[in-house]
Amino acid sequence: MTRIDPDRIARALLDAPGWARVGLTAPTEIIREAAAQELALTNVRIDGDCLTAADPDQLVLAL
C-alpha cells in the first residue's frame, strides 16, 4: 500500500478545474459526483497515469 502524500493531494486540488472544487458542495448529487470524478482524474493525471485520452474536440481555454 502506498502512502498518501499531502503535497500531491494539494497540487491535485489546485490543478483541478474550479468548477470541480466548487462542485463538491453543490446541492445536487449528480454535480457532486461529477466533481469528485474530475478531482480524481486530476489526481491520476498528476501521477502521469492518465487512463483516458484527451478528447480531440475539447477546446483549450487559457486561464
N, CA, C and O atoms as a Maestro MAE file, in Angstrom:
{
 s_m_m2io_version
 :::
 2.0.0
}

f_m_ct {
 s_m_title
 :::
 protein
 m_atom[252] {
  # First column is atom index #
  i_m_mmod_type
  r_m_x_coord
  r_m_y_coord
  r_m_z_coord
  i_m_residue_number
  s_m_chain_name
  s_m_pdb_residue_name
  s_m_pdb_atom_name
  i_m_atomic_number
  :::
  1 25 0.848 -1.178 0.000 1 A "MET " " N  " 7
  2 3 0.000 0.000 0.000 1 A "MET " " CA " 6
  3 2 0.897 1.245 0.000 1 A "MET " " C  " 6
  4 15 1.859 1.329 0.763 1 A "MET " " O  " 8
  5 25 0.569 2.196 -0.855 2 A "THR " " N  " 7
  6 3 1.360 3.418 -0.911 2 A "THR " " CA " 6
  7 2 0.832 4.444 0.074 2 A "THR " " C  " 6
  8 15 -0.358 4.505 0.384 2 A "THR " " O  " 8
  9 25 1.746 5.223 0.538 3 A "ARG " " N  " 7
  10 3 1.386 6.272 1.485 3 A "ARG " " CA " 6
  11 2 0.829 7.477 0.747 3 A "ARG " " C  " 6
  12 15 1.294 7.815 -0.342 3 A "ARG " " O  " 8
  13 25 -0.155 8.120 1.333 4 A "ILE " " N  " 7
  14 3 -0.758 9.308 0.743 4 A "ILE " " CA " 6
  15 2 0.161 10.497 0.991 4 A "ILE " " C  " 6
  16 15 0.551 10.770 2.126 4 A "ILE " " O  " 8
  17 25 0.498 11.195 -0.081 5 A "ASP " " N  " 7
  18 3 1.395 12.344 0.006 5 A "ASP " " CA " 6
  19 2 0.551 13.625 0.036 5 A "ASP " " C  " 6
  20 15 -0.098 13.947 -0.959 5 A "ASP " " O  " 8
  21 25 0.545 14.355 1.143 6 A "PRO " " N  " 7
  22 3 -0.261 15.571 1.250 6 A "PRO " " CA " 6
  23 2 0.082 16.615 0.190 6 A "PRO " " C  " 6
  24 15 -0.801 17.331 -0.281 6 A "PRO " " O  " 8
  25 25 1.353 16.707 -0.188 7 A "ASP " " N  " 7
  26 3 1.742 17.675 -1.214 7 A "ASP " " CA " 6
  27 2 1.130 17.326 -2.564 7 A "ASP " " C  " 6
  28 15 0.722 18.214 -3.313 7 A "ASP " " O  " 8
  29 25 1.068 16.038 -2.876 8 A "ARG " " N  " 7
  30 3 0.483 15.600 -4.137 8 A "ARG " " CA " 6
  31 2 -1.012 15.882 -4.159 8 A "ARG " " C  " 6
  32 15 -1.550 16.296 -5.186 8 A "ARG " " O  " 8
  33 25 -1.680 15.664 -3.048 9 A "ILE " " N  " 7
  34 3 -3.115 15.940 -2.970 9 A "ILE " " CA " 6
  35 2 -3.376 17.438 -3.105 9 A "ILE " " C  " 6
  36 15 -4.298 17.851 -3.809 9 A "ILE " " O  " 8
  37 25 -2.567 18.244 -2.435 10 A "ALA " " N  " 7
  38 3 -2.732 19.702 -2.530 10 A "ALA " " CA " 6
  39 2 -2.528 20.171 -3.958 10 A "ALA " " C  " 6
  40 15 -3.276 21.013 -4.455 10 A "ALA " " O  " 8
  41 25 -1.508 19.623 -4.622 11 A "ARG " " N  " 7
  42 3 -1.251 20.007 -6.012 11 A "ARG " " CA " 6
  43 2 -2.402 19.595 -6.919 11 A "ARG " " C  " 6
  44 15 -2.784 20.340 -7.822 11 A "ARG " " O  " 8
  45 25 -2.956 18.404 -6.679 12 A "ALA " " N  " 7
  46 3 -4.086 17.938 -7.484 12 A "ALA " " CA " 6
  47 2 -5.311 18.831 -7.287 12 A "ALA " " C  " 6
  48 15 -6.017 19.144 -8.245 12 A "ALA " " O  " 8
  49 25 -5.555 19.234 -6.055 13 A "LEU " " N  " 7
  50 3 -6.699 20.106 -5.787 13 A "LEU " " CA " 6
  51 2 -6.538 21.462 -6.467 13 A "LEU " " C  " 6
  52 15 -7.494 22.003 -7.024 13 A "LEU " " O  " 8
  53 25 -5.336 22.000 -6.419 14 A "LEU " " N  " 7
  54 3 -5.101 23.302 -7.042 14 A "LEU " " CA " 6
  55 2 -5.092 23.225 -8.561 14 A "LEU " " C  " 6
  56 15 -5.440 24.199 -9.228 14 A "LEU " " O  " 8
  57 25 -4.699 22.084 -9.117 15 A "ASP " " N  " 7
  58 3 -4.671 21.918 -10.566 15 A "ASP " " CA " 6
  59 2 -6.036 21.565 -11.153 15 A "ASP " " C  " 6
  60 15 -6.241 21.682 -12.361 15 A "ASP " " O  " 8
  61 25 -6.957 21.138 -10.313 16 A "ALA " " N  " 7
  62 3 -8.289 20.749 -10.792 16 A "ALA " " CA " 6
  63 2 -9.074 21.977 -11.237 16 A "ALA " " C  " 6
  64 15 -8.843 23.081 -10.743 16 A "ALA " " O  " 8
  65 25 -10.001 21.783 -12.167 17 A "PRO " " N  " 7
  66 3 -10.838 22.914 -12.597 17 A "PRO " " CA " 6
  67 2 -11.619 23.488 -11.414 17 A "PRO " " C  " 6
  68 15 -12.010 22.769 -10.495 17 A "PRO " " O  " 8
  69 25 -11.830 24.785 -11.465 18 A "GLY " " N  " 7
  70 3 -12.557 25.458 -10.389 18 A "GLY " " CA " 6
  71 2 -13.950 24.895 -10.169 18 A "GLY " " C  " 6
  72 15 -14.405 24.779 -9.031 18 A "GLY " " O  " 8
  73 25 -14.637 24.540 -11.271 19 A "TRP " " N  " 7
  74 3 -15.995 24.024 -11.118 19 A "TRP " " CA " 6
  75 2 -15.986 22.725 -10.313 19 A "TRP " " C  " 6
  76 15 -16.934 22.439 -9.582 19 A "TRP " " O  " 8
  77 25 -14.918 21.942 -10.448 20 A "ALA " " N  " 7
  78 3 -14.856 20.676 -9.721 20 A "ALA " " CA " 6
  79 2 -14.660 20.908 -8.228 20 A "ALA " " C  " 6
  80 15 -15.237 20.205 -7.398 20 A "ALA " " O  " 8
  81 25 -13.843 21.901 -7.897 21 A "ARG " " N  " 7
  82 3 -13.635 22.202 -6.471 21 A "ARG " " CA " 6
  83 2 -14.923 22.724 -5.843 21 A "ARG " " C  " 6
  84 15 -15.294 22.311 -4.744 21 A "ARG " " O  " 8
  85 25 -15.592 23.618 -6.528 22 A "VAL " " N  " 7
  86 3 -16.840 24.177 -6.010 22 A "VAL " " CA " 6
  87 2 -17.955 23.139 -6.082 22 A "VAL " " C  " 6
  88 15 -18.851 23.112 -5.239 22 A "VAL " " O  " 8
  89 25 -17.886 22.284 -7.105 23 A "GLY " " N  " 7
  90 3 -18.933 21.291 -7.322 23 A "GLY " " CA " 6
  91 2 -19.085 20.295 -6.193 23 A "GLY " " C  " 6
  92 15 -20.150 19.694 -6.048 23 A "GLY " " O  " 8
  93 25 -18.058 20.102 -5.395 24 A "LEU " " N  " 7
  94 3 -18.169 19.173 -4.265 24 A "LEU " " CA " 6
  95 2 -19.212 19.624 -3.253 24 A "LEU " " C  " 6
  96 15 -19.735 18.808 -2.494 24 A "LEU " " O  " 8
  97 25 -19.517 20.905 -3.236 25 A "THR " " N  " 7
  98 3 -20.503 21.427 -2.288 25 A "THR " " CA " 6
  99 2 -21.848 21.716 -2.953 25 A "THR " " C  " 6
  100 15 -22.712 22.351 -2.348 25 A "THR " " O  " 8
  101 25 -22.030 21.264 -4.174 26 A "ALA " " N  " 7
  102 3 -23.274 21.524 -4.910 26 A "ALA " " CA " 6
  103 2 -24.454 20.834 -4.230 26 A "ALA " " C  " 6
  104 15 -24.283 19.809 -3.570 26 A "ALA " " O  " 8
  105 25 -25.646 21.396 -4.390 27 A "PRO " " N  " 7
  106 3 -26.811 20.815 -3.741 27 A "PRO " " CA " 6
  107 2 -27.313 19.533 -4.408 27 A "PRO " " C  " 6
  108 15 -28.076 18.787 -3.794 27 A "PRO " " O  " 8
  109 25 -26.904 19.261 -5.638 28 A "THR " " N  " 7
  110 3 -27.389 18.055 -6.311 28 A "THR " " CA " 6
  111 2 -26.311 16.980 -6.338 28 A "THR " " C  " 6
  112 15 -25.127 17.264 -6.516 28 A "THR " " O  " 8
  113 25 -26.747 15.754 -6.157 29 A "GLU " " N  " 7
  114 3 -25.819 14.627 -6.078 29 A "GLU " " CA " 6
  115 2 -25.071 14.411 -7.388 29 A "GLU " " C  " 6
  116 15 -23.889 14.069 -7.366 29 A "GLU " " O  " 8
  117 25 -25.721 14.600 -8.510 30 A "ILE " " N  " 7
  118 3 -25.080 14.354 -9.802 30 A "ILE " " CA " 6
  119 2 -23.904 15.312 -10.038 30 A "ILE " " C  " 6
  120 15 -22.889 14.918 -10.613 30 A "ILE " " O  " 8
  121 25 -24.040 16.556 -9.598 31 A "ILE " " N  " 7
  122 3 -22.935 17.517 -9.747 31 A "ILE " " CA " 6
  123 2 -21.804 17.160 -8.792 31 A "ILE " " C  " 6
  124 15 -20.633 17.245 -9.159 31 A "ILE " " O  " 8
  125 25 -22.145 16.764 -7.571 32 A "ARG " " N  " 7
  126 3 -21.101 16.359 -6.614 32 A "ARG " " CA " 6
  127 2 -20.319 15.152 -7.133 32 A "ARG " " C  " 6
  128 15 -19.097 15.096 -6.998 32 A "ARG " " O  " 8
  129 25 -21.028 14.186 -7.727 33 A "GLU " " N  " 7
  130 3 -20.362 13.001 -8.259 33 A "GLU " " CA " 6
  131 2 -19.458 13.354 -9.440 33 A "GLU " " C  " 6
  132 15 -18.348 12.832 -9.544 33 A "GLU " " O  " 8
  133 25 -19.920 14.230 -10.326 34 A "ALA " " N  " 7
  134 3 -19.103 14.656 -11.465 34 A "ALA " " CA " 6
  135 2 -17.860 15.407 -10.986 34 A "ALA " " C  " 6
  136 15 -16.770 15.233 -11.531 34 A "ALA " " O  " 8
  137 25 -18.035 16.233 -9.972 35 A "ALA " " N  " 7
  138 3 -16.905 16.988 -9.424 35 A "ALA " " CA " 6
  139 2 -15.883 16.047 -8.785 35 A "ALA " " C  " 6
  140 15 -14.678 16.208 -8.977 35 A "ALA " " O  " 8
  141 25 -16.362 15.084 -8.039 36 A "ALA " " N  " 7
  142 3 -15.453 14.125 -7.406 36 A "ALA " " CA " 6
  143 2 -14.699 13.329 -8.465 36 A "ALA " " C  " 6
  144 15 -13.506 13.067 -8.314 36 A "ALA " " O  " 8
  145 25 -15.384 12.947 -9.530 37 A "GLN " " N  " 7
  146 3 -14.731 12.211 -10.616 37 A "GLN " " CA " 6
  147 2 -13.649 13.066 -11.273 37 A "GLN " " C  " 6
  148 15 -12.563 12.571 -11.571 37 A "GLN " " O  " 8
  149 25 -13.939 14.334 -11.498 38 A "GLU " " N  " 7
  150 3 -12.951 15.232 -12.119 38 A "GLU " " CA " 6
  151 2 -11.738 15.426 -11.220 38 A "GLU " " C  " 6
  152 15 -10.607 15.460 -11.707 38 A "GLU " " O  " 8
  153 25 -11.958 15.554 -9.918 39 A "LEU " " N  " 7
  154 3 -10.834 15.681 -8.984 39 A "LEU " " CA " 6
  155 2 -9.988 14.412 -8.978 39 A "LEU " " C  " 6
  156 15 -8.760 14.482 -8.932 39 A "LEU " " O  " 8
  157 25 -10.638 13.266 -9.024 40 A "ALA " " N  " 7
  158 3 -9.903 12.001 -9.069 40 A "ALA " " CA " 6
  159 2 -9.085 11.896 -10.355 40 A "ALA " " C  " 6
  160 15 -7.936 11.456 -10.319 40 A "ALA " " O  " 8
  161 25 -9.660 12.292 -11.485 41 A "LEU " " N  " 7
  162 3 -8.933 12.258 -12.753 41 A "LEU " " CA " 6
  163 2 -7.738 13.208 -12.742 41 A "LEU " " C  " 6
  164 15 -6.687 12.900 -13.304 41 A "LEU " " O  " 8
  165 25 -7.903 14.354 -12.104 42 A "THR " " N  " 7
  166 3 -6.784 15.299 -11.990 42 A "THR " " CA " 6
  167 2 -5.655 14.670 -11.185 42 A "THR " " C  " 6
  168 15 -4.482 14.823 -11.524 42 A "THR " " O  " 8
  169 25 -6.010 13.975 -10.137 43 A "ASN " " N  " 7
  170 3 -5.011 13.305 -9.309 43 A "ASN " " CA " 6
  171 2 -4.266 12.251 -10.126 43 A "ASN " " C  " 6
  172 15 -3.047 12.128 -10.009 43 A "ASN " " O  " 8
  173 25 -4.971 11.507 -10.935 44 A "VAL " " N  " 7
  174 3 -4.348 10.484 -11.777 44 A "VAL " " CA " 6
  175 2 -3.448 11.132 -12.826 44 A "VAL " " C  " 6
  176 15 -2.353 10.637 -13.093 44 A "VAL " " O  " 8
  177 25 -3.903 12.237 -13.423 45 A "ARG " " N  " 7
  178 3 -3.106 12.924 -14.442 45 A "ARG " " CA " 6
  179 2 -1.795 13.451 -13.864 45 A "ARG " " C  " 6
  180 15 -0.771 13.440 -14.547 45 A "ARG " " O  " 8
  181 25 -1.815 13.906 -12.631 46 A "ILE " " N  " 7
  182 3 -0.604 14.424 -11.990 46 A "ILE " " CA " 6
  183 2 0.429 13.305 -11.833 46 A "ILE " " C  " 6
  184 15 1.630 13.547 -11.946 46 A "ILE " " O  " 8
  185 25 -0.029 12.107 -11.579 47 A "ASP " " N  " 7
  186 3 0.883 10.967 -11.449 47 A "ASP " " CA " 6
  187 2 1.403 10.491 -12.799 47 A "ASP " " C  " 6
  188 15 2.304 9.654 -12.856 47 A "ASP " " O  " 8
  189 25 0.842 11.015 -13.883 48 A "GLY " " N  " 7
  190 3 1.289 10.618 -15.206 48 A "GLY " " CA " 6
  191 2 0.660 9.338 -15.701 48 A "GLY " " C  " 6
  192 15 1.110 8.772 -16.697 48 A "GLY " " O  " 8
  193 25 -0.369 8.874 -15.029 49 A "ASP " " N  " 7
  194 3 -1.031 7.631 -15.411 49 A "ASP " " CA " 6
  195 2 -2.427 7.918 -15.961 49 A "ASP " " C  " 6
  196 15 -3.394 7.278 -15.549 49 A "ASP " " O  " 8
  197 25 -2.541 8.848 -16.861 50 A "CYS " " N  " 7
  198 3 -3.839 9.230 -17.401 50 A "CYS " " CA " 6
  199 2 -4.493 8.027 -18.080 50 A "CYS " " C  " 6
  200 15 -3.929 7.445 -19.006 50 A "CYS " " O  " 8
  201 25 -5.670 7.665 -17.618 51 A "LEU " " N  " 7
  202 3 -6.361 6.490 -18.143 51 A "LEU " " CA " 6
  203 2 -7.168 6.795 -19.402 51 A "LEU " " C  " 6
  204 15 -7.451 5.895 -20.192 51 A "LEU " " O  " 8
  205 25 -7.530 8.031 -19.586 52 A "THR " " N  " 7
  206 3 -8.347 8.367 -20.734 52 A "THR " " CA " 6
  207 2 -7.588 9.322 -21.634 52 A "THR " " C  " 6
  208 15 -6.859 10.199 -21.170 52 A "THR " " O  " 8
  209 25 -7.773 9.134 -22.915 53 A "ALA " " N  " 7
  210 3 -7.142 10.036 -23.879 53 A "ALA " " CA " 6
  211 2 -7.933 11.333 -23.913 53 A "ALA " " C  " 6
  212 15 -9.149 11.335 -23.719 53 A "ALA " " O  " 8
  213 25 -7.246 12.420 -24.157 54 A "ALA " " N  " 7
  214 3 -7.921 13.712 -24.249 54 A "ALA " " CA " 6
  215 2 -8.850 13.708 -25.456 54 A "ALA " " C  " 6
  216 15 -8.488 13.215 -26.525 54 A "ALA " " O  " 8
  217 25 -10.022 14.248 -25.285 55 A "ASP " " N  " 7
  218 3 -10.988 14.341 -26.374 55 A "ASP " " CA " 6
  219 2 -10.486 15.369 -27.385 55 A "ASP " " C  " 6
  220 15 -10.238 16.516 -27.014 55 A "ASP " " O  " 8
  221 25 -10.330 14.988 -28.654 56 A "PRO " " N  " 7
  222 3 -9.818 15.937 -29.645 56 A "PRO " " CA " 6
  223 2 -10.764 17.110 -29.902 56 A "PRO " " C  " 6
  224 15 -10.351 18.128 -30.456 56 A "PRO " " O  " 8
  225 25 -12.026 16.974 -29.504 57 A "ASP " " N  " 7
  226 3 -12.991 18.056 -29.686 57 A "ASP " " CA " 6
  227 2 -12.995 19.043 -28.524 57 A "ASP " " C  " 6
  228 15 -13.674 20.068 -28.590 57 A "ASP " " O  " 8
  229 25 -12.248 18.751 -27.463 58 A "GLN " " N  " 7
  230 3 -12.207 19.618 -26.293 58 A "GLN " " CA " 6
  231 2 -11.392 20.869 -26.601 58 A "GLN " " C  " 6
  232 15 -10.255 20.781 -27.066 58 A "GLN " " O  " 8
  233 25 -11.970 22.013 -26.343 59 A "LEU " " N  " 7
  234 3 -11.273 23.270 -26.560 59 A "LEU " " CA " 6
  235 2 -10.344 23.568 -25.383 59 A "LEU " " C  " 6
  236 15 -10.678 23.292 -24.231 59 A "LEU " " O  " 8
  237 25 -9.203 24.120 -25.678 60 A "VAL " " N  " 7
  238 3 -8.266 24.522 -24.636 60 A "VAL " " CA " 6
  239 2 -8.544 25.980 -24.317 60 A "VAL " " C  " 6
  240 15 -8.497 26.842 -25.195 60 A "VAL " " O  " 8
  241 25 -8.831 26.243 -23.057 61 A "LEU " " N  " 7
  242 3 -9.147 27.600 -22.630 61 A "LEU " " CA " 6
  243 2 -8.025 28.131 -21.745 61 A "LEU " " C  " 6
  244 15 -7.635 27.486 -20.772 61 A "LEU " " O  " 8
  245 25 -7.526 29.269 -22.076 62 A "ALA " " N  " 7
  246 3 -6.482 29.896 -21.269 62 A "ALA " " CA " 6
  247 2 -7.088 30.460 -19.990 62 A "ALA " " C  " 6
  248 15 -8.210 30.967 -19.995 62 A "ALA " " O  " 8
  249 25 -6.351 30.370 -18.917 63 A "LEU " " N  " 7
  250 3 -6.849 30.901 -17.644 63 A "LEU " " CA " 6
  251 2 -6.361 32.292 -17.415 63 A "LEU " " C  " 6
  252 15 -6.682 32.898 -16.392 63 A "LEU " " O  " 8
  :::
 }
 m_bond[251] {
  # First column is bond index #
  i_m_from
  i_m_to
  i_m_order
  :::
  1 1 2 1
  2 2 3 1
  3 3 4 2
  4 3 5 1
  5 5 6 1
  6 6 7 1
  7 7 8 2
  8 7 9 1
  9 9 10 1
  10 10 11 1
  11 11 12 2
  12 11 13 1
  13 13 14 1
  14 14 15 1
  15 15 16 2
  16 15 17 1
  17 17 18 1
  18 18 19 1
  19 19 20 2
  20 19 21 1
  21 21 22 1
  22 22 23 1
  23 23 24 2
  24 23 25 1
  25 25 26 1
  26 26 27 1
  27 27 28 2
  28 27 29 1
  29 29 30 1
  30 30 31 1
  31 31 32 2
  32 31 33 1
  33 33 34 1
  34 34 35 1
  35 35 36 2
  36 35 37 1
  37 37 38 1
  38 38 39 1
  39 39 40 2
  40 39 41 1
  41 41 42 1
  42 42 43 1
  43 43 44 2
  44 43 45 1
  45 45 46 1
  46 46 47 1
  47 47 48 2
  48 47 49 1
  49 49 50 1
  50 50 51 1
  51 51 52 2
  52 51 53 1
  53 53 54 1
  54 54 55 1
  55 55 56 2
  56 55 57 1
  57 57 58 1
  58 58 59 1
  59 59 60 2
  60 59 61 1
  61 61 62 1
  62 62 63 1
  63 63 64 2
  64 63 65 1
  65 65 66 1
  66 66 67 1
  67 67 68 2
  68 67 69 1
  69 69 70 1
  70 70 71 1
  71 71 72 2
  72 71 73 1
  73 73 74 1
  74 74 75 1
  75 75 76 2
  76 75 77 1
  77 77 78 1
  78 78 79 1
  79 79 80 2
  80 79 81 1
  81 81 82 1
  82 82 83 1
  83 83 84 2
  84 83 85 1
  85 85 86 1
  86 86 87 1
  87 87 88 2
  88 87 89 1
  89 89 90 1
  90 90 91 1
  91 91 92 2
  92 91 93 1
  93 93 94 1
  94 94 95 1
  95 95 96 2
  96 95 97 1
  97 97 98 1
  98 98 99 1
  99 99 100 2
  100 99 101 1
  101 101 102 1
  102 102 103 1
  103 103 104 2
  104 103 105 1
  105 105 106 1
  106 106 107 1
  107 107 108 2
  108 107 109 1
  109 109 110 1
  110 110 111 1
  111 111 112 2
  112 111 113 1
  113 113 114 1
  114 114 115 1
  115 115 116 2
  116 115 117 1
  117 117 118 1
  118 118 119 1
  119 119 120 2
  120 119 121 1
  121 121 122 1
  122 122 123 1
  123 123 124 2
  124 123 125 1
  125 125 126 1
  126 126 127 1
  127 127 128 2
  128 127 129 1
  129 129 130 1
  130 130 131 1
  131 131 132 2
  132 131 133 1
  133 133 134 1
  134 134 135 1
  135 135 136 2
  136 135 137 1
  137 137 138 1
  138 138 139 1
  139 139 140 2
  140 139 141 1
  141 141 142 1
  142 142 143 1
  143 143 144 2
  144 143 145 1
  145 145 146 1
  146 146 147 1
  147 147 148 2
  148 147 149 1
  149 149 150 1
  150 150 151 1
  151 151 152 2
  152 151 153 1
  153 153 154 1
  154 154 155 1
  155 155 156 2
  156 155 157 1
  157 157 158 1
  158 158 159 1
  159 159 160 2
  160 159 161 1
  161 161 162 1
  162 162 163 1
  163 163 164 2
  164 163 165 1
  165 165 166 1
  166 166 167 1
  167 167 168 2
  168 167 169 1
  169 169 170 1
  170 170 171 1
  171 171 172 2
  172 171 173 1
  173 173 174 1
  174 174 175 1
  175 175 176 2
  176 175 177 1
  177 177 178 1
  178 178 179 1
  179 179 180 2
  180 179 181 1
  181 181 182 1
  182 182 183 1
  183 183 184 2
  184 183 185 1
  185 185 186 1
  186 186 187 1
  187 187 188 2
  188 187 189 1
  189 189 190 1
  190 190 191 1
  191 191 192 2
  192 191 193 1
  193 193 194 1
  194 194 195 1
  195 195 196 2
  196 195 197 1
  197 197 198 1
  198 198 199 1
  199 199 200 2
  200 199 201 1
  201 201 202 1
  202 202 203 1
  203 203 204 2
  204 203 205 1
  205 205 206 1
  206 206 207 1
  207 207 208 2
  208 207 209 1
  209 209 210 1
  210 210 211 1
  211 211 212 2
  212 211 213 1
  213 213 214 1
  214 214 215 1
  215 215 216 2
  216 215 217 1
  217 217 218 1
  218 218 219 1
  219 219 220 2
  220 219 221 1
  221 221 222 1
  222 222 223 1
  223 223 224 2
  224 223 225 1
  225 225 226 1
  226 226 227 1
  227 227 228 2
  228 227 229 1
  229 229 230 1
  230 230 231 1
  231 231 232 2
  232 231 233 1
  233 233 234 1
  234 234 235 1
  235 235 236 2
  236 235 237 1
  237 237 238 1
  238 238 239 1
  239 239 240 2
  240 239 241 1
  241 241 242 1
  242 242 243 1
  243 243 244 2
  244 243 245 1
  245 245 246 1
  246 246 247 1
  247 247 248 2
  248 247 249 1
  249 249 250 1
  250 250 251 1
  251 251 252 2
  :::
 }
}
